[in-house]
């Protein structure tokens, strides 16, 4: 089994670099006077709230609330199970 795995690994290591070799790409360059893409900055982009503020913060607040309530309940059950109050 180890020999088969070593053989497959050796064959793959020989075959994979051959697929990575390609012919060089020749790109024709043209002389341009201006930029390739003109971007219009005159429009004001409305500022959206970040996704972290919209989703992550409320989720973390809910998780912390559940955690605090769970710890409070767990502590009360642990204390009441440990001590007995007699009247």
C-alpha positions as CSV (number, residue, x, y, z in Angstrom):
1,X,0.0,0.0,0.0
2,X,2.9,2.4,0.8
3,X,4.5,1.5,-2.5
4,X,1.3,2.3,-4.4
5,X,1.0,5.6,-2.6
6,X,4.6,6.5,-3.3
7,X,4.2,5.6,-7.0
8,X,1.0,7.7,-7.4
9,X,2.7,10.6,-5.6
10,X,5.8,10.3,-7.9
11,X,3.7,10.1,-11.0
12,X,1.6,13.1,-10.0
13,X,4.7,15.2,-9.2
14,X,6.1,14.4,-12.6
15,X,2.8,15.1,-14.4
16,X,1.6,18.3,-12.7
17,X,4.5,20.6,-13.6
18,X,4.2,19.7,-17.3
19,X,0.6,21.2,-17.3
20,X,1.9,24.4,-15.7
21,X,4.3,25.2,-18.6
22,X,2.6,27.4,-21.2
23,X,3.8,29.5,-24.1
24,X,4.5,33.2,-23.3
25,X,1.6,35.5,-23.9
26,X,2.3,38.5,-26.2
27,X,0.3,41.5,-25.4
28,X,0.1,44.3,-28.0
29,X,0.5,47.7,-26.4
30,X,-1.3,50.7,-27.9
31,X,-0.4,54.3,-27.2
32,X,-3.2,56.0,-25.3
33,X,-3.6,59.6,-24.4
34,X,-5.9,59.2,-21.5
35,X,-6.9,56.6,-18.9
36,X,-8.6,53.4,-20.0
37,X,-11.6,53.9,-17.7
38,X,-13.0,57.2,-16.8
39,X,-14.7,57.3,-13.3
40,X,-17.2,60.0,-12.6
41,X,-16.6,61.2,-9.0
42,X,-19.3,63.9,-9.0
43,X,-22.0,61.6,-7.5
44,X,-22.0,61.4,-3.7
45,X,-22.1,57.8,-2.6
46,X,-24.5,57.2,0.3
47,X,-22.8,55.9,3.4
48,X,-24.2,52.5,4.4
49,X,-23.7,51.0,7.8
50,X,-21.0,48.4,7.9
51,X,-22.1,44.8,7.9
52,X,-20.3,44.3,11.2
53,X,-22.5,47.0,12.8
54,X,-25.7,45.7,11.2
55,X,-25.3,42.0,11.9
56,X,-22.3,41.1,14.1
57,X,-22.9,43.6,16.9
58,X,-26.6,42.7,17.6
59,X,-25.7,39.0,17.3
60,X,-22.9,39.3,19.9
61,X,-25.1,41.4,22.2
62,X,-27.8,38.6,22.1
63,X,-25.2,36.0,22.7
64,X,-23.7,37.8,25.7
65,X,-27.2,38.3,27.2
66,X,-27.9,34.5,26.8
67,X,-24.6,33.7,28.3
68,X,-25.1,36.0,31.3
69,X,-28.6,34.6,32.0
70,X,-27.3,31.0,31.6
71,X,-24.4,31.6,34.0
72,X,-26.8,33.2,36.5
73,X,-29.1,30.2,36.3
74,X,-26.2,27.7,36.5
75,X,-24.7,29.5,39.5
76,X,-28.1,29.5,41.4
77,X,-28.6,25.8,40.7
78,X,-25.0,25.0,41.9
79,X,-25.4,27.0,45.1
80,X,-28.9,25.6,45.9
81,X,-27.6,22.1,45.3
82,X,-24.6,22.6,47.6
83,X,-26.2,24.2,50.6
84,X,-29.4,23.3,52.4
85,X,-31.4,26.0,54.3
86,X,-33.3,24.6,57.3
87,X,-35.8,26.6,59.2
